[in-house]
Amino acid sequence: MRGFSRTGLLTAAWSLLLIGLACAQPAANAGCTASPSAAGTQVWRCNNGITIVTENGARFELKDANRDGHIDSVELSSKALLIEVPKKPGGNPFKVLTPRAIAAVRGTKWAVDVADVKTSVFVADGRVGVTRRSRGRGVVLGPGEGVDVEATGPLTVKTWGQPRVDALMARLGQ
């Protein structure tokens, strides 16, 4: 298990992949607009450079916690999203909150998959810090690594096999 610090979250590149149904809060509050894609997904483009691809049927809510007109987190309750977060120096990391986990980045490409009993996080590029929603010791994932967050037990970082990665990406039209 690897611990993580805020410094560890500063590294990374550009996008975030998450799992979910395309029913979000009105995006006008978070500076985002949606359009359908050919793959049956929806693409949300936000005024702060963040792009979110939603899996058909994903359930999520866009958040603007500091009310500055820019999305700063997503509350994801089912399925997947692919989120592209541009790298930015300083400030608060972009977060994806699920029933079991919190995944945070400053800019990278990663996936979060929410199922009934666990949340799975996978990193395609960059680094992502993951903790349980109840906090505690977290881990940092690098490219090709993932973690399954269940109600109990350690957060164990694993290299995901290509079939698992391909199956997740296919759900997101990638």
Number of C-alpha atoms within 10 A of each C-alpha: 12 12 12 17 11 13 8 17 21 24 18 22 19 21 26 34 28 32 32 28 20 23 15 18 13 14 19 14 15 23 20 22 14 19 10 12 12 7 13 14 21 24 21 19 19 19 13 15 14 22 23 23 28 33 29 21 17 24 22 26 20 23 23 17 12 9 11 11 17 22 25 21 19 21 18 26 22 24 25 30 36 25 28 21 26 21 19 17 11 9 8 13 21 21 21 27 22 23 20 23 26 22 26 24 31 27 28 28 25 31 27 32 23 27 17 10 11 17 25 20 27 30 26 21 20 24 27 33 24 29 21 22 15 11 11 7 14 21 23 23 28 21 18 18 20 28 22 21 24 16 14 9 7 14 19 13 18 15 14 15 11 10 9 10 16 12 11 22 19 11 19 25 17 11
